[in-house]
Every structure is written in structure tokens, then in C-alpha cells.
Amino acid sequence: MLDLLGRVADPRARRGQRHPLAGVLAAGMAATLAGVRSFAAMAQWAADTEPDLLARLGLRRCPSEATFRRAVTMVDPDELDRLLGGWFHTSTTLVNGRRVIAIDGKSVRGARTQDAAAPHLVAAFDQGSGTVLGQIAVAAKSNEIPAAQDLLAILEKTQMLAGAVITLDALHTQTETAQAITAAGADYVLTVKANQKSLYLDCKRLPWKHIPAHSGVETGHGRRVHRAIKITTAPAWIQFPAATQIAKVRRTVTRPHPKKPGRTKKTIEIVYVITSADHLAAPAETLAAWVQGHWGIENRLHWVRDVTFDEDRSQIRTGNAPRTMATLRSAALSLHRLTGATNIAAALRHHARHPAKIIHLLTSHVPTRHTLT
């Protein structure tokens, strides 16, 4: 990781530099691995760390808060995301021979100013390993759709798409997005809702009552979840690029009633899914796992950044800093997952007490812990 950060272009003026950019970024990432959330806390973490450990990051002295702020604000986030995404791509393995990537967006709400909306970032999340493979910012006065297509183009250039499966929510059920995915040698799994009214009605009127369902039940957290999926071959009159299968997914959640003790409340959600993966590549169990796994980007990435790293209350707003800090948080949770952590909050607390372990993470090869076949 330290070698990788050394490839990031240094935008600072050469005159007066006291710290190498790679060392400052590495120290910032190290502090983030310990749960630090601000530039001041980064400087405090560095000041509390033994000089010999900082030396392993290429730092001869402790960077100040201003140094961290300047580096994080000025660095090119596109380059940093590309380098980190490529590194995590090569450090994880495939799931049943394929990489399954969920793409979705999230706003950094705390970075909103009077003159500008909060930065909105679209990320690519590896379902199998729980790592982040790429991220891109939505352009001003635009939306997630073109940003997701730009992110797909970046993933294709870095050879992440060939043979992969891309899952997206209903917003991205667009002809252009589907064509870009299949042209890159990947398969798509897209949710169909009323925003694509014609396609939604076509899916809804298929003869579902004559199609057998594959179902399963999960219990936990005081609730019972019953999932059922029905799959049929996409008929020729469904005009969507490379579509081969359509699924109807029904999710029934039973939980204690919030206002009536001793009684339960049941909620039912039905969605349709369209995919370019055929019945051999995506039988019912596999397709259901891809659909369910897509929401991992919400509870394993966005929720962790919001709650564990308190991202939405961060007051960092200047320049590239909000996006770069989001990248450092994503990289930190990705590194923790690669080393086997399942509870990111616990991993942050543990590493906060053991800075030597953090330095080892950044200066040695991280073993792949996700050999999923």
C-alpha cells in the first residue's frame, strides 16, 4: 500500500516541502484505520505514534494538521480512487468463478455548503470481499446515471468488468447502461420498477402464477424474512438489450408490531429483476444471492461510513477533501475486511490500541482472506 501511494502525483509546490506526499497519505490512512475522523485527530494520532513507526511510512517528523489538510484537499481523488481500486481488485478473489460488483451512490451530507450541494459519490462494491473497487463523483447539476456509466468505463479500462456481474438499482435500468455492461463482457442484474413504466408492466403481466417459486426463510434481530423468487426466460417481445431472464422477487418481513404488544406486523415487497445472465450462469439460487447481495453496498459500505465513521456529520468541506476522506474511509474498511474483520467498529477500536499493526498493514502484503468458490 505504501508503494501504491507513492505513485500518486504530488500537487504541492516543491519549495518548502517537509514531508513526502506518500507518507502523509499513508499516515492519514493509518489514522483512519484507527477510527480517526478529522485532520486535527490525524495530527494527534501521528504525534502519539512512535517515531520509528512513522519512519516506516517515510516520515522523518510528525506532520501537522495543516499538512494533512493541504495534502488531502489538493490530491487528485480520481487518481487515488483508480490506484486503490486496482489494488483491491488484485487482492480479492472471485465468487463461484465470477466477480459480483454492486454500484450505487451516496451523498456526503456534511460537506454541503451554502453555495454548493453535498458531493454525491457513486461507488463500485465487490459483493464477495466487501471491498471498494472504484468511486466517482457526480458532476454538478447531473445525476447518478451518467456517473455510473463513467464508472463502468473506468472499471472496463482497468479490466475489472470482463466476466463480472454488475448489480444496480432501478434508477440505472437504462438501455445505455445495459449495453455498456454487456459490451464489456459482463452481465447485468437490474431492478425494474415503475420508473421504467413500459418495461415494468411487461414484466408484471408475465404468467407468474404458473411458474414455480424457490424460497427460503431467515430469522434474526426479532424478525422473520421469507424470500421467494420466480424466474422465466425473457420473451422476445421484451425489448431490452441482451435480456435473457426475468425474475419476480417477493420479500415478506414479519416483525413485532411497534404499537400492539403481542401482535406482529407483516410487510410485503415485490420487485422484478431483469438480467443478461442465462439459466446456466444464473439459476434461481444464484440470481437470488446476487439480488440480495446488492444491498450489501448499503449496509456494508454506506451505513459503515455513515455510522462507524460518522461521515455525514463531518465538517470537512474544502476542495477535494470530502471525496478524498470518503476514499480513505472506504480503503480503511476494505483493508480491515481483507484481513478478516467482520465488525468494522471493533476493528477500528482494536487497531487504535495497536498502531504497530496498522503500520504492518500498510507496509506489507495483505493476505487475501476471501477465497470463495
Buried (B, 14 or more C-beta within 10 A) or exposed (E): BBEBBBEBEBBBEEEEEEBBBBBBBBBBBBBBBBBBBBBEBBBBBBEEBEEEBBEBBBBEEBBBBEBBBBBBBBBBBBEBBBBBBBBBBEBBBBBEEBBBBBBBBBBBBBBBEEEEEBBBBBBBBBBBBBBBBBBBBBEEEEEBBBBBBBBBBBBBEBEBBEBBBBBBBBBBBBEEBBBBBBEBEBBBBBBBBEEBEEBBEBBEEBEBEEEEBBBEEEEEEEBBBBBBBBBBEBEEEBEBBBBBBBBBBBBBBBBEEEEEEEEEEEEEEEBBBBBBBEBEBBBBEBBBBBBBBBBBBBEBBBBBBBEBBBBBEBEBBEBBBBBBBBBBBBBBBBBBBBBEBEEBEEBBEBBBEEBEEBBBBBBEEBEEBBEBE
